[in-house]
Amino acid sequence: MLLAGLLLDLLVAGNAQSTVIEQKNVSVSRVLAGRADIAGLPAEGISVDLCTSSWKAVLATTTTDAQGRFSFETPAAGTVVYLRLSADGVNAYRLRVKIKKNGPPELRIYLNNAT
């Protein structure tokens, strides 16, 4: 589960409008699914990309639903995947997720409005 206040690296590319937040720690989940929130509310319409480890290529993409939920096919236990969440008006968020059989039932991701 992702919690507000985790150590984050701020990567600024060019100007403040293109801020990317990258989570330092690897998250753990049983499945490759979760919920995205902004200010405690479900974040609908967020693009969720499954990326390569360099973050340069997108392997699959989906969009959060009205409850902020998204899902991909869950890879084998022990696999580490790279997720990028983004939308207009929201700071992009990158995180690594390790799939574990005894991990939390889903991811919880807290996004911030862009400033």
VMD Tcl script that builds the backbone (N, CA, C; Angstrom):
set m [mol new atoms 345]
animate dup $m
set s [atomselect $m all]
$s set {name element resname resid chain x y z} {
  {N N MET 1 A 0.863 -1.170 0.000}
  {CA C MET 1 A 0.000 0.000 0.000}
  {C C MET 1 A 0.898 1.217 0.000}
  {N N LEU 2 A 0.523 2.188 -0.806}
  {CA C LEU 2 A 1.279 3.426 -0.844}
  {C C LEU 2 A 0.685 4.374 0.169}
  {N N LEU 3 A 1.515 5.047 0.919}
  {CA C LEU 3 A 1.038 5.984 1.930}
  {C C LEU 3 A 1.591 7.357 1.644}
  {N N ALA 4 A 0.771 8.372 1.921}
  {CA C ALA 4 A 1.264 9.736 1.801}
  {C C ALA 4 A 2.437 9.893 2.749}
  {N N GLY 5 A 3.431 10.625 2.352}
  {CA C GLY 5 A 4.577 10.855 3.210}
  {C C GLY 5 A 5.737 9.903 2.962}
  {N N LEU 6 A 5.602 8.979 1.972}
  {CA C LEU 6 A 6.747 8.136 1.635}
  {C C LEU 6 A 7.833 9.034 1.072}
  {N N LEU 7 A 9.059 8.588 1.208}
  {CA C LEU 7 A 10.150 9.369 0.639}
  {C C LEU 7 A 9.996 9.425 -0.863}
  {N N LEU 8 A 10.017 10.629 -1.394}
  {CA C LEU 8 A 9.837 10.828 -2.823}
  {C C LEU 8 A 11.006 11.616 -3.373}
  {N N ASP 9 A 11.342 11.321 -4.595}
  {CA C ASP 9 A 12.309 12.134 -5.325}
  {C C ASP 9 A 11.519 13.022 -6.264}
  {N N LEU 10 A 11.828 14.289 -6.296}
  {CA C LEU 10 A 11.201 15.179 -7.257}
  {C C LEU 10 A 12.151 15.358 -8.425}
  {N N LEU 11 A 11.666 15.033 -9.583}
  {CA C LEU 11 A 12.436 15.208 -10.798}
  {C C LEU 11 A 11.763 16.316 -11.588}
  {N N VAL 12 A 12.468 17.396 -11.820}
  {CA C VAL 12 A 11.877 18.509 -12.546}
  {C C VAL 12 A 12.485 18.553 -13.941}
  {N N ALA 13 A 11.632 18.459 -14.940}
  {CA C ALA 13 A 12.082 18.469 -16.324}
  {C C ALA 13 A 11.649 19.775 -16.972}
  {N N GLY 14 A 12.520 20.726 -17.078}
  {CA C GLY 14 A 12.237 21.978 -17.756}
  {C C GLY 14 A 11.547 23.005 -16.885}
  {N N ASN 15 A 10.241 22.872 -16.671}
  {CA C ASN 15 A 9.521 23.853 -15.875}
  {C C ASN 15 A 8.596 23.154 -14.892}
  {N N ALA 16 A 7.968 23.933 -14.027}
  {CA C ALA 16 A 7.145 23.385 -12.951}
  {C C ALA 16 A 5.931 22.623 -13.465}
  {N N GLN 17 A 5.494 22.884 -14.696}
  {CA C GLN 17 A 4.327 22.208 -15.235}
  {C C GLN 17 A 4.600 20.753 -15.576}
  {N N SER 18 A 5.839 20.358 -15.691}
  {CA C SER 18 A 6.157 18.991 -16.077}
  {C C SER 18 A 6.887 18.231 -14.970}
  {N N THR 19 A 6.436 18.394 -13.744}
  {CA C THR 19 A 7.044 17.723 -12.604}
  {C C THR 19 A 6.678 16.242 -12.615}
  {N N VAL 20 A 7.672 15.406 -12.395}
  {CA C VAL 20 A 7.466 13.968 -12.270}
  {C C VAL 20 A 7.868 13.576 -10.856}
  {N N ILE 21 A 6.990 12.888 -10.155}
  {CA C ILE 21 A 7.301 12.409 -8.810}
  {C C ILE 21 A 7.581 10.917 -8.927}
  {N N GLU 22 A 8.735 10.508 -8.408}
  {CA C GLU 22 A 9.109 9.094 -8.457}
  {C C GLU 22 A 9.257 8.568 -7.035}
  {N N GLN 23 A 8.531 7.522 -6.725}
  {CA C GLN 23 A 8.607 6.902 -5.408}
  {C C GLN 23 A 9.931 6.166 -5.275}
  {N N LYS 24 A 10.630 6.375 -4.177}
  {CA C LYS 24 A 11.911 5.710 -3.947}
  {C C LYS 24 A 11.748 4.227 -3.644}
  {N N ASN 25 A 10.826 3.914 -2.745}
  {CA C ASN 25 A 10.656 2.529 -2.301}
  {C C ASN 25 A 9.856 1.717 -3.310}
  {N N VAL 26 A 10.122 0.424 -3.340}
  {CA C VAL 26 A 9.352 -0.487 -4.180}
  {C C VAL 26 A 8.077 -0.860 -3.422}
  {N N SER 27 A 6.930 -0.669 -4.061}
  {CA C SER 27 A 5.657 -1.076 -3.463}
  {C C SER 27 A 5.469 -2.572 -3.651}
  {N N VAL 28 A 4.580 -3.153 -2.857}
  {CA C VAL 28 A 4.291 -4.582 -2.943}
  {C C VAL 28 A 2.786 -4.747 -3.082}
  {N N SER 29 A 2.382 -5.690 -3.930}
  {CA C SER 29 A 0.962 -5.982 -4.109}
  {C C SER 29 A 0.791 -7.418 -4.584}
  {N N ARG 30 A -0.357 -8.005 -4.250}
  {CA C ARG 30 A -0.715 -9.343 -4.735}
  {C C ARG 30 A -1.067 -9.333 -6.210}
  {N N VAL 31 A -1.661 -8.228 -6.647}
  {CA C VAL 31 A -2.125 -8.108 -8.024}
  {C C VAL 31 A -1.637 -6.791 -8.610}
  {N N LEU 32 A -1.695 -6.687 -9.910}
  {CA C LEU 32 A -1.303 -5.445 -10.570}
  {C C LEU 32 A -2.573 -4.629 -10.823}
  {N N ALA 33 A -3.108 -4.121 -9.714}
  {CA C ALA 33 A -4.350 -3.357 -9.738}
  {C C ALA 33 A -4.355 -2.435 -8.535}
  {N N GLY 34 A -5.191 -1.413 -8.605}
  {CA C GLY 34 A -5.262 -0.517 -7.472}
  {C C GLY 34 A -6.224 0.616 -7.687}
  {N N ARG 35 A -6.057 1.639 -6.838}
  {CA C ARG 35 A -6.913 2.818 -6.858}
  {C C ARG 35 A -6.037 4.049 -6.746}
  {N N ALA 36 A -6.354 5.047 -7.556}
  {CA C ALA 36 A -5.659 6.329 -7.505}
  {C C ALA 36 A -6.603 7.376 -6.921}
  {N N ASP 37 A -6.079 8.196 -6.016}
  {CA C ASP 37 A -6.849 9.257 -5.366}
  {C C ASP 37 A -6.134 10.590 -5.541}
  {N N ILE 38 A -6.932 11.651 -5.577}
  {CA C ILE 38 A -6.414 13.020 -5.503}
  {C C ILE 38 A -7.198 13.708 -4.403}
  {N N ALA 39 A -6.509 14.207 -3.398}
  {CA C ALA 39 A -7.140 14.904 -2.264}
  {C C ALA 39 A -8.234 14.048 -1.626}
  {N N GLY 40 A -8.000 12.745 -1.529}
  {CA C GLY 40 A -8.940 11.846 -0.874}
  {C C GLY 40 A -10.129 11.413 -1.713}
  {N N LEU 41 A -10.175 11.846 -2.962}
  {CA C LEU 41 A -11.275 11.485 -3.849}
  {C C LEU 41 A -10.776 10.597 -4.978}
  {N N PRO 42 A -11.630 9.699 -5.490}
  {CA C PRO 42 A -11.215 8.846 -6.610}
  {C C PRO 42 A -10.765 9.697 -7.795}
  {N N ALA 43 A -9.673 9.293 -8.423}
  {CA C ALA 43 A -9.106 10.022 -9.559}
  {C C ALA 43 A -9.508 9.326 -10.860}
  {N N GLU 44 A -10.586 9.793 -11.465}
  {CA C GLU 44 A -11.079 9.216 -12.719}
  {C C GLU 44 A -10.305 9.782 -13.901}
  {N N GLY 45 A -10.068 8.943 -14.913}
  {CA C GLY 45 A -9.450 9.401 -16.151}
  {C C GLY 45 A -7.947 9.545 -16.118}
  {N N ILE 46 A -7.305 8.932 -15.144}
  {CA C ILE 46 A -5.841 8.965 -15.058}
  {C C ILE 46 A -5.275 7.883 -15.975}
  {N N SER 47 A -4.319 8.232 -16.793}
  {CA C SER 47 A -3.643 7.258 -17.659}
  {C C SER 47 A -2.646 6.470 -16.809}
  {N N VAL 48 A -2.721 5.156 -16.881}
  {CA C VAL 48 A -1.806 4.285 -16.141}
  {C C VAL 48 A -1.036 3.479 -17.173}
  {N N ASP 49 A 0.279 3.705 -17.237}
  {CA C ASP 49 A 1.132 3.027 -18.208}
  {C C ASP 49 A 2.002 1.991 -17.518}
  {N N LEU 50 A 2.079 0.814 -18.097}
  {CA C LEU 50 A 3.012 -0.229 -17.697}
  {C C LEU 50 A 4.234 -0.033 -18.579}
  {N N CYS 51 A 5.363 0.332 -17.973}
  {CA C CYS 51 A 6.556 0.747 -18.721}
  {C C CYS 51 A 7.706 -0.248 -18.585}
  {N N THR 52 A 8.694 -0.057 -19.442}
  {CA C THR 52 A 9.959 -0.778 -19.294}
  {C C THR 52 A 10.727 -0.150 -18.135}
  {N N SER 53 A 11.786 -0.793 -17.692}
  {CA C SER 53 A 12.546 -0.306 -16.540}
  {C C SER 53 A 13.204 1.053 -16.797}
  {N N SER 54 A 13.382 1.444 -18.043}
  {CA C SER 54 A 13.956 2.759 -18.361}
  {C C SER 54 A 12.892 3.851 -18.408}
  {N N TRP 55 A 11.633 3.481 -18.272}
  {CA C TRP 55 A 10.470 4.367 -18.342}
  {C C TRP 55 A 10.235 4.916 -19.742}
  {N N LYS 56 A 11.007 4.491 -20.740}
  {CA C LYS 56 A 10.921 5.086 -22.077}
  {C C LYS 56 A 9.883 4.431 -22.973}
  {N N ALA 57 A 9.615 3.161 -22.788}
  {CA C ALA 57 A 8.640 2.470 -23.650}
  {C C ALA 57 A 7.434 2.034 -22.819}
  {N N VAL 58 A 6.257 2.156 -23.410}
  {CA C VAL 58 A 5.017 1.734 -22.763}
  {C C VAL 58 A 4.635 0.364 -23.309}
  {N N LEU 59 A 4.461 -0.591 -22.391}
  {CA C LEU 59 A 4.106 -1.965 -22.766}
  {C C LEU 59 A 2.591 -2.166 -22.848}
  {N N ALA 60 A 1.864 -1.445 -21.995}
  {CA C ALA 60 A 0.402 -1.514 -21.954}
  {C C ALA 60 A -0.102 -0.263 -21.260}
  {N N THR 61 A -1.336 0.094 -21.517}
  {CA C THR 61 A -1.909 1.266 -20.871}
  {C C THR 61 A -3.388 1.033 -20.573}
  {N N THR 62 A -3.873 1.703 -19.546}
  {CA C THR 62 A -5.282 1.684 -19.187}
  {C C THR 62 A -5.610 3.034 -18.569}
  {N N THR 63 A -6.871 3.231 -18.240}
  {CA C THR 63 A -7.321 4.490 -17.637}
  {C C THR 63 A -8.147 4.169 -16.401}
  {N N THR 64 A -7.994 4.986 -15.353}
  {CA C THR 64 A -8.782 4.753 -14.137}
  {C C THR 64 A -10.261 5.011 -14.402}
  {N N ASP 65 A -11.115 4.243 -13.720}
  {CA C ASP 65 A -12.562 4.384 -13.870}
  {C C ASP 65 A -13.098 5.438 -12.890}
  {N N ALA 66 A -14.403 5.527 -12.774}
  {CA C ALA 66 A -15.036 6.538 -11.916}
  {C C ALA 66 A -14.665 6.386 -10.447}
  {N N GLN 67 A -14.258 5.181 -10.025}
  {CA C GLN 67 A -13.824 4.952 -8.642}
  {C C GLN 67 A -12.305 5.072 -8.500}
  {N N GLY 68 A -11.626 5.498 -9.567}
  {CA C GLY 68 A -10.171 5.642 -9.535}
  {C C GLY 68 A -9.438 4.319 -9.678}
  {N N ARG 69 A -10.138 3.264 -10.047}
  {CA C ARG 69 A -9.537 1.928 -10.114}
  {C C ARG 69 A -8.953 1.623 -11.495}
  {N N PHE 70 A -7.899 0.802 -11.468}
  {CA C PHE 70 A -7.257 0.328 -12.694}
  {C C PHE 70 A -6.766 -1.089 -12.460}
  {N N SER 71 A -6.513 -1.819 -13.543}
  {CA C SER 71 A -5.919 -3.153 -13.394}
  {C C SER 71 A -5.255 -3.586 -14.694}
  {N N PHE 72 A -4.247 -4.417 -14.523}
  {CA C PHE 72 A -3.546 -5.093 -15.612}
  {C C PHE 72 A -3.514 -6.574 -15.264}
  {N N GLU 73 A -3.190 -7.404 -16.228}
  {CA C GLU 73 A -2.982 -8.821 -15.944}
  {C C GLU 73 A -1.798 -8.927 -14.984}
  {N N THR 74 A -1.969 -9.703 -13.924}
  {CA C THR 74 A -0.925 -9.816 -12.903}
  {C C THR 74 A 0.173 -10.765 -13.360}
  {N N PRO 75 A 1.420 -10.307 -13.356}
  {CA C PRO 75 A 2.541 -11.181 -13.718}
  {C C PRO 75 A 2.871 -12.158 -12.586}
  {N N ALA 76 A 3.820 -13.026 -12.834}
  {CA C ALA 76 A 4.243 -14.026 -11.844}
  {C C ALA 76 A 4.775 -13.362 -10.583}
  {N N ALA 77 A 4.586 -14.034 -9.457}
  {CA C ALA 77 A 5.125 -13.556 -8.179}
  {C C ALA 77 A 6.627 -13.342 -8.314}
  {N N GLY 78 A 7.114 -12.285 -7.687}
  {CA C GLY 78 A 8.534 -11.954 -7.736}
  {C C GLY 78 A 8.881 -10.953 -8.831}
  {N N THR 79 A 7.970 -10.747 -9.763}
  {CA C THR 79 A 8.199 -9.804 -10.853}
  {C C THR 79 A 8.117 -8.367 -10.339}
  {N N VAL 80 A 8.993 -7.514 -10.843}
  {CA C VAL 80 A 8.928 -6.081 -10.551}
  {C C VAL 80 A 8.455 -5.390 -11.825}
  {N N VAL 81 A 7.422 -4.565 -11.686}
  {CA C VAL 81 A 6.875 -3.821 -12.826}
  {C C VAL 81 A 6.999 -2.328 -12.566}
  {N N TYR 82 A 6.904 -1.554 -13.632}
  {CA C TYR 82 A 7.097 -0.112 -13.574}
  {C C TYR 82 A 5.820 0.566 -14.053}
  {N N LEU 83 A 5.173 1.339 -13.168}
  {CA C LEU 83 A 3.931 2.027 -13.484}
  {C C LEU 83 A 4.143 3.536 -13.505}
  {N N ARG 84 A 3.497 4.191 -14.466}
  {CA C ARG 84 A 3.507 5.652 -14.546}
  {C C ARG 84 A 2.055 6.112 -14.659}
  {N N LEU 85 A 1.652 7.005 -13.756}
  {CA C LEU 85 A 0.306 7.561 -13.771}
  {C C LEU 85 A 0.407 9.026 -14.163}
  {N N SER 86 A -0.476 9.466 -15.080}
  {CA C SER 86 A -0.413 10.860 -15.518}
  {C C SER 86 A -1.755 11.303 -16.076}
  {N N ALA 87 A -1.966 12.617 -16.049}
  {CA C ALA 87 A -3.144 13.259 -16.621}
  {C C ALA 87 A -2.890 14.759 -16.632}
  {N N ASP 88 A -3.619 15.483 -17.474}
  {CA C ASP 88 A -3.519 16.934 -17.476}
  {C C ASP 88 A -3.891 17.461 -16.098}
  {N N GLY 89 A -3.083 18.385 -15.581}
  {CA C GLY 89 A -3.369 19.002 -14.301}
  {C C GLY 89 A -2.919 18.218 -13.087}
  {N N VAL 90 A -2.250 17.072 -13.319}
  {CA C VAL 90 A -1.793 16.209 -12.224}
  {C C VAL 90 A -0.298 15.974 -12.398}
  {N N ASN 91 A 0.456 16.016 -11.296}
  {CA C ASN 91 A 1.872 15.663 -11.374}
  {C C ASN 91 A 1.988 14.189 -11.734}
  {N N ALA 92 A 2.800 13.870 -12.723}
  {CA C ALA 92 A 3.027 12.474 -13.106}
  {C C ALA 92 A 3.674 11.745 -11.929}
  {N N TYR 93 A 3.344 10.469 -11.789}
  {CA C TYR 93 A 3.836 9.672 -10.661}
  {C C TYR 93 A 4.373 8.356 -11.192}
  {N N ARG 94 A 5.604 8.014 -10.823}
  {CA C ARG 94 A 6.224 6.755 -11.236}
  {C C ARG 94 A 6.509 5.901 -10.004}
  {N N LEU 95 A 6.225 4.608 -10.121}
  {CA C LEU 95 A 6.514 3.695 -9.020}
  {C C LEU 95 A 6.845 2.313 -9.556}
  {N N ARG 96 A 7.645 1.606 -8.771}
  {CA C ARG 96 A 7.966 0.208 -9.051}
  {C C ARG 96 A 7.126 -0.635 -8.117}
  {N N VAL 97 A 6.624 -1.756 -8.640}
  {CA C VAL 97 A 5.762 -2.639 -7.856}
  {C C VAL 97 A 6.282 -4.062 -7.966}
  {N N LYS 98 A 6.483 -4.694 -6.802}
  {CA C LYS 98 A 6.879 -6.102 -6.774}
  {C C LYS 98 A 5.631 -6.929 -6.455}
  {N N ILE 99 A 5.387 -7.932 -7.269}
  {CA C ILE 99 A 4.242 -8.807 -7.068}
  {C C ILE 99 A 4.639 -9.902 -6.078}
  {N N LYS 100 A 3.871 -9.999 -4.976}
  {CA C LYS 100 A 4.112 -11.018 -3.946}
  {C C LYS 100 A 2.789 -11.664 -3.573}
  {N N LYS 101 A 2.796 -12.973 -3.426}
  {CA C LYS 101 A 1.574 -13.709 -3.085}
  {C C LYS 101 A 0.966 -13.256 -1.761}
  {N N ASN 102 A 1.800 -12.833 -0.819}
  {CA C ASN 102 A 1.290 -12.413 0.492}
  {C C ASN 102 A 1.268 -10.887 0.651}
  {N N GLY 103 A 1.321 -10.163 -0.459}
  {CA C GLY 103 A 1.293 -8.706 -0.409}
  {C C GLY 103 A -0.111 -8.169 -0.178}
  {N N PRO 104 A -0.242 -6.853 -0.042}
  {CA C PRO 104 A -1.557 -6.234 0.100}
  {C C PRO 104 A -2.442 -6.578 -1.101}
  {N N PRO 105 A -3.764 -6.524 -0.930}
  {CA C PRO 105 A -4.677 -6.938 -1.993}
  {C C PRO 105 A -4.693 -6.025 -3.218}
  {N N GLU 106 A -4.242 -4.779 -3.087}
  {CA C GLU 106 A -4.155 -3.871 -4.222}
  {C C GLU 106 A -3.290 -2.676 -3.857}
  {N N LEU 107 A -2.953 -1.886 -4.861}
  {CA C LEU 107 A -2.178 -0.670 -4.661}
  {C C LEU 107 A -3.101 0.491 -4.325}
  {N N ARG 108 A -2.621 1.419 -3.552}
  {CA C ARG 108 A -3.336 2.672 -3.271}
  {C C ARG 108 A -2.350 3.779 -3.585}
  {N N ILE 109 A -2.674 4.615 -4.554}
  {CA C ILE 109 A -1.747 5.628 -5.039}
  {C C ILE 109 A -2.365 7.006 -4.849}
  {N N TYR 110 A -1.612 7.890 -4.220}
  {CA C TYR 110 A -2.076 9.243 -3.921}
  {C C TYR 110 A -1.371 10.224 -4.864}
  {N N LEU 111 A -2.143 10.892 -5.698}
  {CA C LEU 111 A -1.609 11.838 -6.665}
  {C C LEU 111 A -1.821 13.267 -6.178}
  {N N ASN 112 A -1.039 14.194 -6.752}
  {CA C ASN 112 A -1.151 15.613 -6.409}
  {C C ASN 112 A -1.504 16.406 -7.645}
  {N N ASN 113 A -2.304 17.452 -7.464}
  {CA C ASN 113 A -2.575 18.371 -8.557}
  {C C ASN 113 A -1.294 19.121 -8.910}
  {N N ALA 114 A -1.084 19.363 -10.183}
  {CA C ALA 114 A 0.076 20.136 -10.627}
  {C C ALA 114 A -0.096 21.587 -10.205}
  {N N THR 115 A 1.024 22.243 -9.959}
  {CA C THR 115 A 0.959 23.641 -9.548}
  {C C THR 115 A 1.554 24.554 -10.594}
}
mol reanalyze $m
mol bondsrecalc $m
mol representation Tube
mol addrep $m
